[in-house]
Amino acid sequence: MSEAKGFYLIIEYAVDGSETQAALVDAFVGIQDRWVRFYPGYVSARFHASIDGTWALQSGGGGLGGGLQGPVDLSSPRCPAAHAAAPSRPD
């Protein structure tokens, strides 16, 4: 039996209400659609939101071997999706 190679991630985000929660989930769905799902090795991403608007959860996974070598680092200035990750807030 061969050893499975890949990764799985679960990230919980604390948010300050249902509007911020929806904006965060929308931003990450957009990142998946525009930047991540095309990488070879990408398998899936899921987003879950609490009914009280206090958290959102992202889970996902992929197989290594293609262009996807682990979770996408959204804090990297080289990542074009980093700018889409932060929902804008009205002043």
DACOR-V595789 format. One record per residue. N is the residue number from 0. RES is the residue in three letters. PSI is psi in whole degrees, 0 to 359 (* if undefined). Layout:
n=N res=RES psi=PSI
n=N res=RES psi=PSI
This chain:
n=0 res=MET psi=130
n=1 res=SER psi=153
n=2 res=GLU psi=130
n=3 res=ALA psi=139
n=4 res=LYS psi=136
n=5 res=GLY psi=195
n=6 res=PHE psi=160
n=7 res=TYR psi=142
n=8 res=LEU psi=149
n=9 res=ILE psi=122
n=10 res=ILE psi=128
n=11 res=GLU psi=134
n=12 res=TYR psi=127
n=13 res=ALA psi=134
n=14 res=VAL psi=164
n=15 res=ASP psi=21
n=16 res=GLY psi=172
n=17 res=SER psi=329
n=18 res=GLU psi=316
n=19 res=THR psi=320
n=20 res=GLN psi=312
n=21 res=ALA psi=320
n=22 res=ALA psi=320
n=23 res=LEU psi=312
n=24 res=VAL psi=316
n=25 res=ASP psi=318
n=26 res=ALA psi=316
n=27 res=PHE psi=326
n=28 res=VAL psi=317
n=29 res=GLY psi=320
n=30 res=ILE psi=316
n=31 res=GLN psi=314
n=32 res=ASP psi=320
n=33 res=ARG psi=330
n=34 res=TRP psi=324
n=35 res=VAL psi=317
n=36 res=ARG psi=346
n=37 res=PHE psi=347
n=38 res=TYR psi=135
n=39 res=PRO psi=135
n=40 res=GLY psi=346
n=41 res=TYR psi=135
n=42 res=VAL psi=302
n=43 res=SER psi=165
n=44 res=ALA psi=143
n=45 res=ARG psi=149
n=46 res=PHE psi=134
n=47 res=HIS psi=143
n=48 res=ALA psi=138
n=49 res=SER psi=151
n=50 res=ILE psi=342
n=51 res=ASP psi=1
n=52 res=GLY psi=20
n=53 res=THR psi=348
n=54 res=TRP psi=159
n=55 res=ALA psi=149
n=56 res=LEU psi=134
n=57 res=GLN psi=131
n=58 res=SER psi=150
n=59 res=GLY psi=175
n=60 res=GLY psi=166
n=61 res=GLY psi=162
n=62 res=GLY psi=141
n=63 res=LEU psi=156
n=64 res=GLY psi=335
n=65 res=GLY psi=219
n=66 res=GLY psi=346
n=67 res=LEU psi=110
n=68 res=GLN psi=26
n=69 res=GLY psi=183
n=70 res=PRO psi=147
n=71 res=VAL psi=128
n=72 res=ASP psi=98
n=73 res=LEU psi=347
n=74 res=SER psi=349
n=75 res=SER psi=131
n=76 res=PRO psi=344
n=77 res=ARG psi=346
n=78 res=CYS psi=111
n=79 res=PRO psi=336
n=80 res=ALA psi=346
n=81 res=ALA psi=325
n=82 res=HIS psi=335
n=83 res=ALA psi=347
n=84 res=ALA psi=328
n=85 res=ALA psi=116
n=86 res=PRO psi=140
n=87 res=SER psi=146
n=88 res=ARG psi=141
n=89 res=PRO psi=146
n=90 res=ASP psi=*
